[in-house]
Amino acid sequence: MNPQTAFIALGSNLEAPVTQIHKAFVELGKLPKTKLTARSSLYRSAPVGNINQPQFINAVAKLETKLAPSELLTALLEIEQRHGRRRQFPNAPRTLDLDLLLYGDLIHHEYGLTIPHPRMHQRAFVLLPLHEIAPDAVVPGIGSVAELVAACSGQDVQRLVED
């Protein structure tokens, strides 16, 4: 299998979120048959859905992987579990959330896995870090990331400046 470019969204709002994201970047770089080729800056965003919780820290990672989409998803879920992720209810606070956003130009749907991620094109906290590391990226069947970022310009997302 030829390597595919995959993009992963990272999010955390519990238990030292910045540390959670940095540790997850390291773990993504250690996945089998996979290389971490880019990582975005960190961004702070307001929670979506359940707004009565701490703000999120978000980022996006670019991978070159020979893992199939379902294998990559399984690996992402294992990383979440190691970080203490609990799925109590939709939009609950979380130690770590890893979402498979894009996998090459694949459009795919099966139980538990939809590529491209079904809501990514509506979320500035995903699009801004994705645009930072892949300004020419396209969401298959939807449009260019640059156009999608412009459509989300009213959402409150701030890029963090780290030391």
N, C-alpha and C positions, 0 to 999 in steps of 0.2 A: 504494500500500500504506500502510495506517495504521501508525504507529509501534507497536512491541511492547515490552513491558518484558522485559528479559533480565537474568539474574543470572549473573555470571562468578566462579568461584573462582580465586584466585591463590595460588600456593605456590612457595617457593624454599628451598633449603638449601645452595646453593653460591655462591661469588663475591659476597659482601656481600648476603645475602638481603634485608635491609631496603631497601637501595638498589634491588635488582632489582624489588621490589614497587612502590616509589614510582615508578620509571621506567615500569613497566607501566601504572599508573593513568594517567599522562600519555598514553601511547600509546593506551590505550583511549578516552580523551577526544578523540583525533584521528581515530578511525575515520570513514570516509565514512558519511553518512546516519545518524549515531549521536551521541548526547549522553550523557556520563557524568553521571548525576544524583545518585548517592550512592556513598560508599566507606566501608567499615567501618574500625574500628581494626585494628591488626595483632595477631595472636595467635601464640604459640609453641606448637608441638605436637611430640610424639614421632613418629618415622617409623612408618609402617604397613607390615607385610609384611617388608621388608628392614630390620631394626632396627639394623644395624651401620652407621649413617651419622649425620651431624649432624642436630640438630633442625630442624624447618621453621618458617618464618615464613609465615603464612596470612592471607588477607583475602578480602573479597567486594566486587565492584563491581556497581552497578545501572546499567543502560543503558536508554535509550529509543532504539530502532533501527528503521530501515526496511530493514535488510539481512535477507534470508531466513536461516533457521537455517544452511543449508549455507554461505552467503556469510560469515556471522559466524564459523563454525568455521574457515573458510579464513583469515580475517583473524587469528584467535587463533593459529593455527599459524604464521603468518608472524611475528607478534610473538615467539613462543617461539624461532623460528629466529634472529631478530636478537639474541636474548639468549644464543645459543649452546647451546640445548637439544639434547641428544643422547639418543636413546632406545636405550640399550644393553641393558637388560633390565627386566622389570616391577619397579616400585617402586624404581628406581635413583635415586641422588641427582640433583638437577637444578637448573639455574640459574633456570629459570622454567617453571611449569606453569600453563596457563590452561584451565579446564574450563567449558564451557557447562552451567550447572546447570538453569536454567529459561528458558523462552521463552513468555511469556504463560501460558496454561493448556494449552499444547500437550503432547500425549502422542505421541511419534514415535520410530520406530526404523528405521534404515537402516544399512548397513555403515559403521562409523566414527562414527556419531552416534546417540546415544540421549538423548531428552529426556522426562522429567527425567533428570538424570545418575543412572545405575543404583545407585550406592552412596552418594549424598549423604545419604540419610536415616539412615545408620548412622554418620556421621562428625561428631563434635562440632567438629572444626576447620573444617568447612564450615557447620554449622548455627548455631554461636554468632555468627560474623560476619554471617551472613545474617539471623538474628533481630535483631541490633543495628540493621540498616538497614531491615528489612522485618518487623517483629514480627507482622504479620497475614498473612504469606505462607503459601501452601498449596502443598505438593508434590502435583500432580495424581495422583490414584489412590492416594495414600499417606496424607496427612493434613497437619495444620497444623504449621508449623515450631515453634511453641511446644510442642506435644506431643512432637514428635520430639527437641527439645533436652532435655526432661526425661528421655526414654528413654536419652540418651547421657551422663547426668550423671556417670558413673564414669570417663570418659575425661579424661586429663590435658592440658588446654588452658588456657593463661594469656594473658589480654589484656595487651598491652604498653602501658606508659605512655611516650609519646614527648614530647620537649621541644617 
